[in-house]
Amino acid sequence: MVTLFNKGDGIKGEKITVQCRKPNFGKRPISGTSRHKLQRGSLEGSVYCVIDKPIRSKKEN
């Protein structure tokens, strides 16, 4: 298991569980694809995230 602590570190997954004190998400969705809308926000106060479902690559299909 790798734990990331530096500014700019990121995670990606199909499903991610988060635990924090102050979630802050915008009131309006932002555009993603033509069919999907996205939300952008920040998590503050001792944030912990776990990838529950990794992104499947097209090679695995």
PyMOL Python script that loads the backbone (N, CA, C, O; Angstrom):
from pymol import cmd

cmd.read_pdbstr("""\
ATOM      1  N   MET A   1       0.844  -1.182   0.000  1.00  0.00           N
ATOM      2  CA  MET A   1       0.000   0.000   0.000  1.00  0.00           C
ATOM      3  C   MET A   1       0.887   1.242   0.000  1.00  0.00           C
ATOM      4  O   MET A   1       1.874   1.313   0.732  1.00  0.00           O
ATOM      5  N   VAL A   2       0.525   2.213  -0.825  1.00  0.00           N
ATOM      6  CA  VAL A   2       1.260   3.467  -0.915  1.00  0.00           C
ATOM      7  C   VAL A   2       0.398   4.573  -0.309  1.00  0.00           C
ATOM      8  O   VAL A   2      -0.791   4.667  -0.614  1.00  0.00           O
ATOM      9  N   THR A   3       0.981   5.399   0.537  1.00  0.00           N
ATOM     10  CA  THR A   3       0.282   6.544   1.101  1.00  0.00           C
ATOM     11  C   THR A   3       0.930   7.803   0.552  1.00  0.00           C
ATOM     12  O   THR A   3       2.152   7.947   0.593  1.00  0.00           O
ATOM     13  N   LEU A   4       0.105   8.721   0.033  1.00  0.00           N
ATOM     14  CA  LEU A   4       0.599   9.957  -0.574  1.00  0.00           C
ATOM     15  C   LEU A   4       0.394  11.125   0.387  1.00  0.00           C
ATOM     16  O   LEU A   4      -0.679  11.270   0.973  1.00  0.00           O
ATOM     17  N   PHE A   5       1.424  11.956   0.548  1.00  0.00           N
ATOM     18  CA  PHE A   5       1.351  13.065   1.492  1.00  0.00           C
ATOM     19  C   PHE A   5       1.710  14.417   0.878  1.00  0.00           C
ATOM     20  O   PHE A   5       1.535  15.446   1.531  1.00  0.00           O
ATOM     21  N   ASN A   6       2.200  14.445  -0.346  1.00  0.00           N
ATOM     22  CA  ASN A   6       2.729  15.685  -0.914  1.00  0.00           C
ATOM     23  C   ASN A   6       1.696  16.452  -1.718  1.00  0.00           C
ATOM     24  O   ASN A   6       0.777  15.863  -2.287  1.00  0.00           O
ATOM     25  N   LYS A   7       1.847  17.753  -1.762  1.00  0.00           N
ATOM     26  CA  LYS A   7       0.970  18.616  -2.548  1.00  0.00           C
ATOM     27  C   LYS A   7       1.039  18.195  -4.017  1.00  0.00           C
ATOM     28  O   LYS A   7       2.124  17.987  -4.560  1.00  0.00           O
ATOM     29  N   GLY A   8      -0.117  18.072  -4.647  1.00  0.00           N
ATOM     30  CA  GLY A   8      -0.172  17.669  -6.041  1.00  0.00           C
ATOM     31  C   GLY A   8      -0.337  16.172  -6.259  1.00  0.00           C
ATOM     32  O   GLY A   8      -0.583  15.739  -7.385  1.00  0.00           O
ATOM     33  N   ASP A   9      -0.204  15.366  -5.188  1.00  0.00           N
ATOM     34  CA  ASP A   9      -0.438  13.926  -5.310  1.00  0.00           C
ATOM     35  C   ASP A   9      -1.920  13.708  -5.611  1.00  0.00           C
ATOM     36  O   ASP A   9      -2.769  14.420  -5.075  1.00  0.00           O
ATOM     37  N   GLY A  10      -2.232  12.751  -6.447  1.00  0.00           N
ATOM     38  CA  GLY A  10      -3.620  12.504  -6.806  1.00  0.00           C
ATOM     39  C   GLY A  10      -3.934  11.019  -6.847  1.00  0.00           C
ATOM     40  O   GLY A  10      -3.039  10.179  -6.938  1.00  0.00           O
ATOM     41  N   ILE A  11      -5.230  10.713  -6.777  1.00  0.00           N
ATOM     42  CA  ILE A  11      -5.695   9.334  -6.906  1.00  0.00           C
ATOM     43  C   ILE A  11      -6.824   9.302  -7.925  1.00  0.00           C
ATOM     44  O   ILE A  11      -7.528  10.293  -8.117  1.00  0.00           O
ATOM     45  N   LYS A  12      -6.992   8.150  -8.580  1.00  0.00           N
ATOM     46  CA  LYS A  12      -8.058   7.958  -9.553  1.00  0.00           C
ATOM     47  C   LYS A  12      -8.683   6.599  -9.302  1.00  0.00           C
ATOM     48  O   LYS A  12      -7.996   5.646  -8.934  1.00  0.00           O
ATOM     49  N   GLY A  13      -9.987   6.517  -9.502  1.00  0.00           N
ATOM     50  CA  GLY A  13     -10.674   5.241  -9.367  1.00  0.00           C
ATOM     51  C   GLY A  13     -12.112   5.369  -9.819  1.00  0.00           C
ATOM     52  O   GLY A  13     -12.623   6.476  -9.987  1.00  0.00           O
ATOM     53  N   GLU A  14     -12.764   4.236 -10.017  1.00  0.00           N
ATOM     54  CA  GLU A  14     -14.183   4.221 -10.357  1.00  0.00           C
ATOM     55  C   GLU A  14     -15.014   4.596  -9.129  1.00  0.00           C
ATOM     56  O   GLU A  14     -16.029   5.281  -9.250  1.00  0.00           O
ATOM     57  N   LYS A  15     -14.582   4.147  -7.950  1.00  0.00           N
ATOM     58  CA  LYS A  15     -15.295   4.447  -6.706  1.00  0.00           C
ATOM     59  C   LYS A  15     -14.265   4.705  -5.615  1.00  0.00           C
ATOM     60  O   LYS A  15     -13.384   3.878  -5.377  1.00  0.00           O
ATOM     61  N   ILE A  16     -14.376   5.856  -4.952  1.00  0.00           N
ATOM     62  CA  ILE A  16     -13.453   6.250  -3.895  1.00  0.00           C
ATOM     63  C   ILE A  16     -14.257   6.645  -2.667  1.00  0.00           C
ATOM     64  O   ILE A  16     -15.203   7.427  -2.768  1.00  0.00           O
ATOM     65  N   THR A  17     -13.892   6.116  -1.519  1.00  0.00           N
ATOM     66  CA  THR A  17     -14.535   6.471  -0.258  1.00  0.00           C
ATOM     67  C   THR A  17     -13.656   7.478   0.454  1.00  0.00           C
ATOM     68  O   THR A  17     -12.439   7.307   0.528  1.00  0.00           O
ATOM     69  N   VAL A  18     -14.275   8.539   0.985  1.00  0.00           N
ATOM     70  CA  VAL A  18     -13.522   9.584   1.677  1.00  0.00           C
ATOM     71  C   VAL A  18     -14.059   9.777   3.094  1.00  0.00           C
ATOM     72  O   VAL A  18     -15.228   9.527   3.384  1.00  0.00           O
ATOM     73  N   GLN A  19     -13.166  10.228   3.954  1.00  0.00           N
ATOM     74  CA  GLN A  19     -13.529  10.580   5.321  1.00  0.00           C
ATOM     75  C   GLN A  19     -12.834  11.893   5.637  1.00  0.00           C
ATOM     76  O   GLN A  19     -11.615  11.999   5.498  1.00  0.00           O
ATOM     77  N   CYS A  20     -13.601  12.901   6.064  1.00  0.00           N
ATOM     78  CA  CYS A  20     -13.016  14.201   6.379  1.00  0.00           C
ATOM     79  C   CYS A  20     -13.938  14.985   7.290  1.00  0.00           C
ATOM     80  O   CYS A  20     -15.072  14.578   7.543  1.00  0.00           O
ATOM     81  N   ARG A  21     -13.447  16.110   7.779  1.00  0.00           N
ATOM     82  CA  ARG A  21     -14.247  16.968   8.649  1.00  0.00           C
ATOM     83  C   ARG A  21     -15.077  17.983   7.868  1.00  0.00           C
ATOM     84  O   ARG A  21     -16.215  18.267   8.244  1.00  0.00           O
ATOM     85  N   LYS A  22     -14.525  18.533   6.787  1.00  0.00           N
ATOM     86  CA  LYS A  22     -15.211  19.588   6.047  1.00  0.00           C
ATOM     87  C   LYS A  22     -15.233  19.307   4.542  1.00  0.00           C
ATOM     88  O   LYS A  22     -14.307  19.702   3.834  1.00  0.00           O
ATOM     89  N   PRO A  23     -16.276  18.629   4.039  1.00  0.00           N
ATOM     90  CA  PRO A  23     -16.388  18.505   2.577  1.00  0.00           C
ATOM     91  C   PRO A  23     -16.933  19.803   2.001  1.00  0.00           C
ATOM     92  O   PRO A  23     -17.833  20.405   2.587  1.00  0.00           O
ATOM     93  N   ASN A  24     -16.409  20.241   0.874  1.00  0.00           N
ATOM     94  CA  ASN A  24     -16.844  21.500   0.270  1.00  0.00           C
ATOM     95  C   ASN A  24     -16.976  21.278  -1.239  1.00  0.00           C
ATOM     96  O   ASN A  24     -15.981  21.273  -1.964  1.00  0.00           O
ATOM     97  N   PHE A  25     -18.216  21.096  -1.702  1.00  0.00           N
ATOM     98  CA  PHE A  25     -18.485  20.880  -3.117  1.00  0.00           C
ATOM     99  C   PHE A  25     -19.307  22.034  -3.650  1.00  0.00           C
ATOM    100  O   PHE A  25     -20.149  22.585  -2.941  1.00  0.00           O
ATOM    101  N   GLY A  26     -19.062  22.404  -4.914  1.00  0.00           N
ATOM    102  CA  GLY A  26     -19.808  23.484  -5.542  1.00  0.00           C
ATOM    103  C   GLY A  26     -21.284  23.146  -5.685  1.00  0.00           C
ATOM    104  O   GLY A  26     -21.658  21.974  -5.720  1.00  0.00           O
ATOM    105  N   LYS A  27     -22.112  24.162  -5.768  1.00  0.00           N
ATOM    106  CA  LYS A  27     -23.552  23.945  -5.875  1.00  0.00           C
ATOM    107  C   LYS A  27     -23.974  23.525  -7.274  1.00  0.00           C
ATOM    108  O   LYS A  27     -25.000  22.864  -7.432  1.00  0.00           O
ATOM    109  N   ARG A  28     -23.204  23.895  -8.291  1.00  0.00           N
ATOM    110  CA  ARG A  28     -23.556  23.552  -9.668  1.00  0.00           C
ATOM    111  C   ARG A  28     -22.575  22.531 -10.229  1.00  0.00           C
ATOM    112  O   ARG A  28     -21.369  22.630 -10.005  1.00  0.00           O
ATOM    113  N   PRO A  29     -23.109  21.532 -10.970  1.00  0.00           N
ATOM    114  CA  PRO A  29     -22.192  20.584 -11.619  1.00  0.00           C
ATOM    115  C   PRO A  29     -21.422  21.239 -12.747  1.00  0.00           C
ATOM    116  O   PRO A  29     -21.876  22.225 -13.328  1.00  0.00           O
ATOM    117  N   ILE A  30     -20.257  20.693 -13.059  1.00  0.00           N
ATOM    118  CA  ILE A  30     -19.454  21.173 -14.182  1.00  0.00           C
ATOM    119  C   ILE A  30     -19.580  20.163 -15.314  1.00  0.00           C
ATOM    120  O   ILE A  30     -19.965  19.019 -15.075  1.00  0.00           O
ATOM    121  N   SER A  31     -19.269  20.556 -16.519  1.00  0.00           N
ATOM    122  CA  SER A  31     -19.437  19.644 -17.653  1.00  0.00           C
ATOM    123  C   SER A  31     -18.328  18.596 -17.665  1.00  0.00           C
ATOM    124  O   SER A  31     -17.162  18.903 -17.416  1.00  0.00           O
ATOM    125  N   GLY A  32     -18.709  17.364 -17.955  1.00  0.00           N
ATOM    126  CA  GLY A  32     -17.763  16.267 -18.096  1.00  0.00           C
ATOM    127  C   GLY A  32     -17.759  15.840 -19.544  1.00  0.00           C
ATOM    128  O   GLY A  32     -17.010  16.378 -20.360  1.00  0.00           O
ATOM    129  N   THR A  33     -18.596  14.874 -19.862  1.00  0.00           N
ATOM    130  CA  THR A  33     -18.783  14.462 -21.251  1.00  0.00           C
ATOM    131  C   THR A  33     -20.144  14.989 -21.701  1.00  0.00           C
ATOM    132  O   THR A  33     -20.803  15.720 -20.962  1.00  0.00           O
ATOM    133  N   SER A  34     -20.553  14.628 -22.882  1.00  0.00           N
ATOM    134  CA  SER A  34     -21.848  15.115 -23.369  1.00  0.00           C
ATOM    135  C   SER A  34     -23.011  14.554 -22.556  1.00  0.00           C
ATOM    136  O   SER A  34     -24.079  15.165 -22.508  1.00  0.00           O
ATOM    137  N   ARG A  35     -22.822  13.407 -21.919  1.00  0.00           N
ATOM    138  CA  ARG A  35     -23.892  12.781 -21.134  1.00  0.00           C
ATOM    139  C   ARG A  35     -23.720  12.912 -19.627  1.00  0.00           C
ATOM    140  O   ARG A  35     -24.686  12.742 -18.882  1.00  0.00           O
ATOM    141  N   HIS A  36     -22.524  13.207 -19.171  1.00  0.00           N
ATOM    142  CA  HIS A  36     -22.263  13.183 -17.738  1.00  0.00           C
ATOM    143  C   HIS A  36     -21.853  14.552 -17.203  1.00  0.00           C
ATOM    144  O   HIS A  36     -21.137  15.305 -17.862  1.00  0.00           O
ATOM    145  N   LYS A  37     -22.316  14.852 -16.009  1.00  0.00           N
ATOM    146  CA  LYS A  37     -21.908  16.054 -15.294  1.00  0.00           C
ATOM    147  C   LYS A  37     -20.973  15.636 -14.160  1.00  0.00           C
ATOM    148  O   LYS A  37     -21.087  14.528 -13.635  1.00  0.00           O
ATOM    149  N   LEU A  38     -20.069  16.503 -13.792  1.00  0.00           N
ATOM    150  CA  LEU A  38     -19.104  16.228 -12.735  1.00  0.00           C
ATOM    151  C   LEU A  38     -19.282  17.224 -11.600  1.00  0.00           C
ATOM    152  O   LEU A  38     -19.860  18.294 -11.788  1.00  0.00           O
ATOM    153  N   GLN A  39     -18.787  16.872 -10.434  1.00  0.00           N
ATOM    154  CA  GLN A  39     -18.723  17.810  -9.320  1.00  0.00           C
ATOM    155  C   GLN A  39     -17.269  17.963  -8.932  1.00  0.00           C
ATOM    156  O   GLN A  39     -16.496  17.006  -8.963  1.00  0.00           O
ATOM    157  N   ARG A  40     -16.909  19.179  -8.566  1.00  0.00           N
ATOM    158  CA  ARG A  40     -15.545  19.466  -8.124  1.00  0.00           C
ATOM    159  C   ARG A  40     -15.641  20.083  -6.744  1.00  0.00           C
ATOM    160  O   ARG A  40     -16.547  20.870  -6.467  1.00  0.00           O
ATOM    161  N   GLY A  41     -14.720  19.729  -5.890  1.00  0.00           N
ATOM    162  CA  GLY A  41     -14.745  20.283  -4.549  1.00  0.00           C
ATOM    163  C   GLY A  41     -13.449  19.997  -3.824  1.00  0.00           C
ATOM    164  O   GLY A  41     -12.474  19.525  -4.410  1.00  0.00           O
ATOM    165  N   SER A  42     -13.458  20.291  -2.547  1.00  0.00           N
ATOM    166  CA  SER A  42     -12.284  20.045  -1.725  1.00  0.00           C
ATOM    167  C   SER A  42     -12.707  19.378  -0.426  1.00  0.00           C
ATOM    168  O   SER A  42     -13.849  19.509   0.014  1.00  0.00           O
ATOM    169  N   LEU A  43     -11.778  18.670   0.173  1.00  0.00           N
ATOM    170  CA  LEU A  43     -11.983  18.005   1.451  1.00  0.00           C
ATOM    171  C   LEU A  43     -10.943  18.558   2.407  1.00  0.00           C
ATOM    172  O   LEU A  43      -9.768  18.656   2.056  1.00  0.00           O
ATOM    173  N   GLU A  44     -11.362  18.922   3.614  1.00  0.00           N
ATOM    174  CA  GLU A  44     -10.442  19.528   4.579  1.00  0.00           C
ATOM    175  C   GLU A  44     -10.523  18.806   5.919  1.00  0.00           C
ATOM    176  O   GLU A  44     -11.549  18.221   6.264  1.00  0.00           O
ATOM    177  N   GLY A  45      -9.436  18.859   6.658  1.00  0.00           N
ATOM    178  CA  GLY A  45      -9.413  18.378   8.033  1.00  0.00           C
ATOM    179  C   GLY A  45      -9.151  16.892   8.151  1.00  0.00           C
ATOM    180  O   GLY A  45     -10.100  16.115   8.258  1.00  0.00           O
ATOM    181  N   SER A  46      -7.912  16.475   8.135  1.00  0.00           N
ATOM    182  CA  SER A  46      -7.515  15.084   8.317  1.00  0.00           C
ATOM    183  C   SER A  46      -8.245  14.170   7.336  1.00  0.00           C
ATOM    184  O   SER A  46      -9.021  13.301   7.736  1.00  0.00           O
ATOM    185  N   VAL A  47      -7.989  14.378   6.068  1.00  0.00           N
ATOM    186  CA  VAL A  47      -8.673  13.656   4.992  1.00  0.00           C
ATOM    187  C   VAL A  47      -8.054  12.279   4.783  1.00  0.00           C
ATOM    188  O   VAL A  47      -6.832  12.125   4.786  1.00  0.00           O
ATOM    189  N   TYR A  48      -8.921  11.275   4.602  1.00  0.00           N
ATOM    190  CA  TYR A  48      -8.483   9.900   4.327  1.00  0.00           C
ATOM    191  C   TYR A  48      -9.323   9.382   3.166  1.00  0.00           C
ATOM    192  O   TYR A  48     -10.551   9.450   3.221  1.00  0.00           O
ATOM    193  N   CYS A  49      -8.689   8.865   2.117  1.00  0.00           N
ATOM    194  CA  CYS A  49      -9.374   8.355   0.933  1.00  0.00           C
ATOM    195  C   CYS A  49      -8.904   6.938   0.632  1.00  0.00           C
ATOM    196  O   CYS A  49      -7.729   6.610   0.798  1.00  0.00           O
ATOM    197  N   VAL A  50      -9.843   6.103   0.188  1.00  0.00           N
ATOM    198  CA  VAL A  50      -9.539   4.716  -0.175  1.00  0.00           C
ATOM    199  C   VAL A  50     -10.195   4.422  -1.516  1.00  0.00           C
ATOM    200  O   VAL A  50     -11.364   4.753  -1.716  1.00  0.00           O
ATOM    201  N   ILE A  51      -9.460   3.803  -2.438  1.00  0.00           N
ATOM    202  CA  ILE A  51     -10.023   3.391  -3.723  1.00  0.00           C
ATOM    203  C   ILE A  51     -10.758   2.074  -3.503  1.00  0.00           C
ATOM    204  O   ILE A  51     -10.147   1.060  -3.164  1.00  0.00           O
ATOM    205  N   ASP A  52     -12.084   2.099  -3.699  1.00  0.00           N
ATOM    206  CA  ASP A  52     -12.894   0.896  -3.554  1.00  0.00           C
ATOM    207  C   ASP A  52     -12.965   0.094  -4.840  1.00  0.00           C
ATOM    208  O   ASP A  52     -13.047  -1.134  -4.804  1.00  0.00           O
ATOM    209  N   LYS A  53     -12.933   0.779  -5.981  1.00  0.00           N
ATOM    210  CA  LYS A  53     -13.006   0.100  -7.278  1.00  0.00           C
ATOM    211  C   LYS A  53     -12.047   0.791  -8.232  1.00  0.00           C
ATOM    212  O   LYS A  53     -12.267   1.953  -8.574  1.00  0.00           O
ATOM    213  N   PRO A  54     -10.984   0.115  -8.677  1.00  0.00           N
ATOM    214  CA  PRO A  54     -10.015   0.749  -9.573  1.00  0.00           C
ATOM    215  C   PRO A  54     -10.600   0.946 -10.978  1.00  0.00           C
ATOM    216  O   PRO A  54     -11.586   0.306 -11.343  1.00  0.00           O
ATOM    217  N   ILE A  55      -9.990   1.824 -11.744  1.00  0.00           N
ATOM    218  CA  ILE A  55     -10.387   2.046 -13.131  1.00  0.00           C
ATOM    219  C   ILE A  55      -9.898   0.872 -13.961  1.00  0.00           C
ATOM    220  O   ILE A  55      -8.730   0.489 -13.890  1.00  0.00           O
ATOM    221  N   ARG A  56     -10.797   0.311 -14.744  1.00  0.00           N
ATOM    222  CA  ARG A  56     -10.399  -0.790 -15.635  1.00  0.00           C
ATOM    223  C   ARG A  56      -9.892  -0.210 -16.938  1.00  0.00           C
ATOM    224  O   ARG A  56     -10.503   0.689 -17.516  1.00  0.00           O
ATOM    225  N   SER A  57      -8.778  -0.730 -17.389  1.00  0.00           N
ATOM    226  CA  SER A  57      -8.260  -0.266 -18.677  1.00  0.00           C
ATOM    227  C   SER A  57      -8.966  -1.006 -19.802  1.00  0.00           C
ATOM    228  O   SER A  57      -9.529  -2.079 -19.579  1.00  0.00           O
ATOM    229  N   LYS A  58      -8.945  -0.453 -20.999  1.00  0.00           N
ATOM    230  CA  LYS A  58      -9.606  -1.075 -22.138  1.00  0.00           C
ATOM    231  C   LYS A  58      -8.925  -2.375 -22.541  1.00  0.00           C
ATOM    232  O   LYS A  58      -9.553  -3.215 -23.185  1.00  0.00           O
ATOM    233  N   LYS A  59      -7.664  -2.565 -22.181  1.00  0.00           N
ATOM    234  CA  LYS A  59      -6.940  -3.787 -22.509  1.00  0.00           C
ATOM    235  C   LYS A  59      -7.510  -4.999 -21.762  1.00  0.00           C
ATOM    236  O   LYS A  59      -7.407  -6.125 -22.248  1.00  0.00           O
ATOM    237  N   GLU A  60      -8.112  -4.777 -20.581  1.00  0.00           N
ATOM    238  CA  GLU A  60      -8.658  -5.874 -19.777  1.00  0.00           C
ATOM    239  C   GLU A  60      -9.984  -6.380 -20.328  1.00  0.00           C
ATOM    240  O   GLU A  60     -10.387  -7.492 -19.985  1.00  0.00           O
ATOM    241  N   ASN A  61     -10.681  -5.619 -21.166  1.00  0.00           N
ATOM    242  CA  ASN A  61     -11.997  -6.024 -21.692  1.00  0.00           C
ATOM    243  C   ASN A  61     -11.908  -7.146 -22.669  1.00  0.00           C
ATOM    244  O   ASN A  61     -12.930  -7.591 -23.193  1.00  0.00           O
TER     245      ASN A  61
END
""", "prot")
cmd.dss("prot")
cmd.show_as("cartoon", "prot")
cmd.util.cbc("prot")
cmd.orient("prot")
